[in-house]
Structure formats: structure tokens, C-alpha cells
Amino acid sequence: MILGGVGFAFALTAAAKYLGPSRPSAGKDYPYECGSDVIGSPRARFEVKFYQVAIVFLVFDIETAFLYPWALKYRALSCLGTVDLQTRVCTGGVSFFGLGEILVFMGILIVALAYVWRKRAVGWE
């Protein structure tokens, strides 16, 4: 199956290259599509701060991805008994496990945010 998929990808790439129209021009060979002139080298170095902000963004973006399943299961996590599927009401007592779980998760993220803020990875100058 994998060989079939890779072979199909190569076959379509070859068909596009050899069977498709080819009309090269100076405009198509230009490295930027926005119409502005090239300034400097395309291999310019970025500051470390750029990468720090990108990693912090990814961490907090993944945090929101983890919050969604927790929110869907919050009622079941906070119920000591079972949750009636029709009425969605807890048949047992209330547990603080669901709330405690997210408080620990958010606490770890707040500590991480305080750390990167202290190291000046985020903020305005």
C-alpha cells in the first residue's frame, strides 16, 4: 500500500512535469510573488527571540487543543456515580476531580508563562 501511494505520487509529479504546459518567463522565475523588490539575502538570520515566541505560541496553542476534550468530558469527570445518557444528569455525588485536574494543568501552564515572561521571551520593548 505504501509503495502504491509513493508510486502514485511520483507518477502524478512526473505527469505534471512532462505533460503539463511549460511557459517559463522572467516573472515566474522571480523569487517573490508579492511584487516587491528583494531586499537582502533570503538566508538572513532571525533573532533567537523569534523562535522563543514561536515555541511559546505552540505550547499555548496545544493547551487549547487539550482543553477541548476535557470540556467535553467534564460532567463525567466530576461525577462520583454514572451520568444518565438521556438526561445527562449525574446519578451519584459530585466530585472535584474534573475541576482539580484542569486547575493542576492550568497551574503548570501559568508557571511556564511566568518563567518565559521572567526570561523576557514574551513582552514588548
Secondary structure, 3 states (H helix, E strand, C coil): CHHHHHHHHHHHHHHHHHHCCCCCCHHHHCCCCCCCCCCCCCCCCCCHHHHHHHHHHHHHHHHHHHHHHHHHCHHHHCECCCECCCCCCECCCECCHHHHHHHHHHHHHHHHHHHHHHCCCCCCC
